[in-house]
C-alpha cells in the first residue's frame, strides 16, 4: 500500500551508468526520500555483494567485459543481488533500488524479464557525465576511500579506478527508448531526459530527481529559542521568546555568521521561530509548512492537562505517537506530507541553509536527512538551544551537535 492507503504497484529502480557518475549518490537519495514518504524501500548494491563474497582487492582487469575467467563470477554477484531484491519485493516490499553499472543492454533485458515475471515494473535511472574534471573529482572524493583501496597510495588507487572505468566503457551502451521507462541525469542533473514515464510514483520520482544536486554545503537545523510556553510546559501556541530565548538568538547568529557570509535562512511563520532568526543579517524565508505540528483542541494545554481532561486521547498518543492525530489537528504523518515541498527545495540548494523551526518539524527533517524510519521520528532527541549541523559526505550526512 502507498502512504495514502491506495494500492501501490511494485517498482524496481534500476541504476545505469559508468563508475564515478553518481549512481549510488542518486540511489541513496531515492531510498531516503521514498522511505521518508512511507514506501517500503530496499537498496542493494552489487559492488557490496562482490566485496562480501570475493574480497575487495580486484584489479581493473577483473572488470574487463572479455575476461572470461571472472565474467561468470561477476554475473553471479549481480544475479544474487537481484534475487534478494525480488524476494524482498515479493514479501511485501514496494520499491527496490538495484545499484550497479548495468552497462550492457543484454544485462538490462535480463533484469526487465526477471522483474516482469515477478510482476514488478522497471524504471531505469541513468547517470551520464563526460566532463573529465567532474569524473576525476568524484573519484578522488568518493572512490579512493572504498575498501577496494585500503592501504593503497592515493595516486595508485586513482590510476586503477580510472582503468576500471575504461573497462566498463568498452561495453557500455546508453539506455534506449525501446528498453522502456527511463530517466537520464546528464552532468549532475544539469539536463534531465525522460521517456515512457507512466504512473503516479514514477512521475513523482522524476520530479524529485530533477531537483537533487551534488553539494558540500552544510545544513543547520535548530529549534527556536526558549519561549514562554516552553517554560510553562504548554504545547503549540504562538508564544514570544523568553530572555534565554533571545540570548540563544544572539548566539545562533554568531555561530552561523562565523561559518558563512550569507546563508539561506528558513523559519516557520510563528513568532518564536522568526524571532530566533532575526539577528542573522539576512531576510529569512518564512514557510507555513515549517510551523509546529497542529495540536488541534489540545493547543495551549500541558500534557498533564490533556491526561486529566482527555485520558483516551493521551493514551492513544502514547500508543502510536507517529500516527496519532490530535483532534482537529495533525499527526507526524501529516507533517511529513506538508514538509515535502521544503525537502524538494532543500535538495536544490547549493548554499548553506539554516532552518529554525519546532521540535516535531525538526525531528521529521532530521529523519529524512539521516535516513531514519518514520516510526522513529517522534522520539528523536532535539533539545532546545542546540544546533544540529549536517554536512554531506559521499552518500549520507556527517552529524555534529553544538549546544550554545
QUILIN-V977028 format. One record per residue. N is the residue number from 1. RES is the residue in three letters. PHI is phi in whole degrees, 0 to 359 (NA if undefined). Layout:
# QUILIN-V977028
N	RES	PHI
N	RES	PHI
This chain:
# QUILIN-V977028
1	UNK	NA
2	UNK	285
3	UNK	302
4	UNK	270
5	UNK	94
6	UNK	281
7	UNK	297
8	UNK	236
9	UNK	292
10	UNK	288
11	UNK	224
12	UNK	251
13	UNK	267
14	UNK	254
15	UNK	284
16	UNK	220
17	UNK	149
18	UNK	292
19	UNK	301
20	UNK	68
21	UNK	252
22	UNK	93
23	UNK	300
24	UNK	291
25	UNK	304
26	UNK	293
27	UNK	299
28	UNK	291
29	UNK	300
30	UNK	297
31	UNK	300
32	UNK	296
33	UNK	298
34	UNK	294
35	UNK	297
36	UNK	297
37	UNK	283
38	UNK	107
39	UNK	279
40	UNK	286
41	UNK	234
42	UNK	232
43	UNK	248
44	UNK	236
45	UNK	240
46	UNK	296
47	UNK	300
48	UNK	294
49	UNK	295
50	UNK	299
51	UNK	296
52	UNK	289
53	UNK	255
54	UNK	233
55	UNK	87
56	UNK	239
57	UNK	239
58	UNK	287
59	UNK	285
60	UNK	302
61	UNK	298
62	UNK	301
63	UNK	265
64	UNK	296
65	UNK	297
66	UNK	259
67	UNK	277
68	UNK	297
69	UNK	293
70	UNK	247
71	UNK	299
72	UNK	300
73	UNK	295
74	UNK	295
75	UNK	297
76	UNK	297
77	UNK	297
78	UNK	297
79	UNK	293
80	UNK	298
81	UNK	296
82	UNK	293
83	UNK	303
84	UNK	296
85	UNK	295
86	UNK	292
87	UNK	298
88	UNK	295
89	UNK	297
90	UNK	291
91	UNK	258
92	UNK	120
93	UNK	292
94	UNK	246
95	UNK	227
96	UNK	246
97	UNK	248
98	UNK	255
99	UNK	257
100	UNK	198
101	UNK	292
102	UNK	45
103	UNK	284
104	UNK	256
105	UNK	304
106	UNK	296
107	UNK	298
108	UNK	295
109	UNK	294
110	UNK	298
111	UNK	297
112	UNK	299
113	UNK	294
114	UNK	298
115	UNK	293
116	UNK	300
117	UNK	296
118	UNK	265
119	UNK	73
120	UNK	245
121	UNK	285
122	UNK	237
123	UNK	236
124	UNK	278
125	UNK	239
126	UNK	253
127	UNK	255
128	UNK	234
129	UNK	205
130	UNK	243
131	UNK	276
132	UNK	302
133	UNK	293
134	UNK	294
135	UNK	297
136	UNK	297
137	UNK	297
138	UNK	295
139	UNK	298
140	UNK	294
141	UNK	280
142	UNK	240
143	UNK	256
144	UNK	290
145	UNK	270
146	UNK	295
147	UNK	303
148	UNK	303
149	UNK	240
150	UNK	299
151	UNK	80
152	UNK	260
153	UNK	300
154	UNK	301
155	UNK	293
156	UNK	292
157	UNK	296
158	UNK	299
159	UNK	296
160	UNK	295
161	UNK	292
162	UNK	298
163	UNK	293
164	UNK	297
165	UNK	302
166	UNK	299
167	UNK	294
168	UNK	296
169	UNK	296
170	UNK	297
171	UNK	243
172	UNK	285
173	UNK	231
174	UNK	301
175	UNK	297
176	UNK	253
177	UNK	303
178	UNK	290
179	UNK	274
180	UNK	108
181	UNK	287
182	UNK	207
183	UNK	232
184	UNK	247
185	UNK	257
186	UNK	256
187	UNK	53
188	UNK	57
189	UNK	86
190	UNK	296
191	UNK	225
192	UNK	234
193	UNK	241
194	UNK	231
195	UNK	205
196	UNK	57
197	UNK	275
198	UNK	225
199	UNK	98
200	UNK	294
201	UNK	292
202	UNK	302
203	UNK	295
204	UNK	295
205	UNK	292
206	UNK	299
207	UNK	299
208	UNK	296
209	UNK	297
210	UNK	290
211	UNK	264
212	UNK	287
213	UNK	225
214	UNK	298
215	UNK	205
216	UNK	244
217	UNK	285
218	UNK	281
219	UNK	241
220	UNK	249
221	UNK	249
222	UNK	212
223	UNK	289
224	UNK	298
225	UNK	293
226	UNK	306
227	UNK	247
228	UNK	301
229	UNK	292
230	UNK	301
231	UNK	296
232	UNK	275
233	UNK	75
234	UNK	261
235	UNK	260
236	UNK	72
237	UNK	73
238	UNK	225
239	UNK	284
240	UNK	278
241	UNK	287
242	UNK	274
243	UNK	300
244	UNK	296
245	UNK	296
246	UNK	292
247	UNK	296
248	UNK	298
249	UNK	302
250	UNK	294
251	UNK	293
252	UNK	295
253	UNK	299
254	UNK	296
255	UNK	300
256	UNK	288
257	UNK	294
258	UNK	287
259	UNK	246
260	UNK	201
261	UNK	283
262	UNK	223
263	UNK	283
264	UNK	278
265	UNK	241
266	UNK	241
267	UNK	223
268	UNK	286
269	UNK	271
270	UNK	276
271	UNK	304
272	UNK	291
273	UNK	280
274	UNK	299
275	UNK	295
276	UNK	292
277	UNK	263
278	UNK	291
279	UNK	258
280	UNK	287
281	UNK	85
282	UNK	228
283	UNK	281
284	UNK	287
285	UNK	266
286	UNK	264
287	UNK	239
288	UNK	294
289	UNK	297
290	UNK	270
291	UNK	298
292	UNK	299
293	UNK	309
294	UNK	284
295	UNK	275
296	UNK	57
297	UNK	288
298	UNK	268
299	UNK	302
300	UNK	88
301	UNK	267
302	UNK	270
303	UNK	294
304	UNK	294
305	UNK	293
306	UNK	295
307	UNK	301
308	UNK	286
309	UNK	271
310	UNK	225
311	UNK	300
312	UNK	293
313	UNK	294
314	UNK	299
315	UNK	291
316	UNK	295
317	UNK	294
318	UNK	294
319	UNK	285
320	UNK	211
321	UNK	293
322	UNK	289
323	UNK	268
324	UNK	296
325	UNK	247
326	UNK	302
327	UNK	306
328	UNK	63
329	UNK	231
330	UNK	232
331	UNK	247
332	UNK	299
333	UNK	299
334	UNK	295
335	UNK	298
336	UNK	302
337	UNK	296
338	UNK	282
339	UNK	273
340	UNK	303
341	UNK	299
342	UNK	294
343	UNK	298
344	UNK	299
345	UNK	293
346	UNK	297
347	UNK	295
348	UNK	276
349	UNK	284
350	UNK	253
351	UNK	260
352	UNK	302
353	UNK	233
354	UNK	251
355	UNK	245
356	UNK	249
357	UNK	213
358	UNK	228
359	UNK	303
360	UNK	298
361	UNK	292
362	UNK	295
363	UNK	301
364	UNK	292
365	UNK	296
366	UNK	298
367	UNK	300
368	UNK	295
369	UNK	295
370	UNK	261
371	UNK	68
372	UNK	275
373	UNK	300
374	UNK	306
375	UNK	295
376	UNK	280
377	UNK	307
378	UNK	294
379	UNK	247
380	UNK	288
381	UNK	285
382	UNK	224
383	UNK	286
384	UNK	295
385	UNK	58
386	UNK	224
387	UNK	262
388	UNK	261
389	UNK	259
390	UNK	242
391	UNK	247
392	UNK	299
393	UNK	247
394	UNK	304
395	UNK	230
396	UNK	225
397	UNK	232
398	UNK	265
399	UNK	257
400	UNK	225
401	UNK	239
402	UNK	233
403	UNK	275
404	UNK	260
